Amino acid sequence: MLWSLEAALKNRGAIFDDGDAAWVSHVVIDRNLITAQNEGSSEAAAGAVLKLLAV
């Protein structure tokens, strides 16, 4: 691969937090930023958004 998003982020000081496997649900919440690993994470990501909005 000529270019990797993970490598580019790490080179700029980001903490790259991926799940145990590509097919499992994985959501990361950092203050107001919510990220999800894949479409299998959509339910968990939606729950995180609703929880954040309820505050």
C-alpha positions in Angstrom: 0.0 0.0 0.0 1.4 3.4 -1.0 -0.4 5.4 1.7 -1.9 4.4 5.0 -4.2 6.6 7.1 -3.1 4.8 10.3 0.6 5.5 9.6 -0.2 9.1 8.6 -2.1 9.8 11.8 0.6 8.2 14.0 3.3 10.2 12.2 1.5 13.3 13.2 1.1 12.3 16.9 -2.3 10.7 16.9 -3.3 7.8 19.1 -4.7 5.2 16.7 -7.1 2.9 18.6 -8.4 0.0 16.6 -10.5 -2.9 17.7 -9.4 -6.5 18.4 -10.5 -7.5 14.9 -11.8 -5.7 11.8 -15.2 -7.3 12.1 -16.0 -6.5 15.7 -17.8 -3.4 17.0 -15.4 -0.7 18.3 -16.3 2.8 19.3 -14.0 5.5 20.7 -15.3 8.6 22.5 -13.0 11.5 23.0 -14.8 14.5 24.5 -17.3 15.4 21.7 -15.7 13.2 19.0 -17.2 9.8 18.5 -15.6 7.4 16.0 -16.6 3.9 14.9 -14.5 1.2 13.3 -17.0 -0.2 10.8 -20.6 -0.6 9.9 -20.9 -3.2 12.7 -20.2 -0.4 15.1 -23.2 1.7 14.1 -25.5 0.7 16.9 -22.8 1.3 19.5 -21.9 4.6 17.9 -25.6 5.7 17.8 -25.9 4.8 21.5 -22.8 6.9 22.3 -24.3 9.9 20.3 -27.6 9.6 22.2 -25.8 9.4 25.5 -23.7 12.5 24.7 -26.8 14.4 23.6 -28.7 13.5 26.9 -26.0 15.3 29.0 
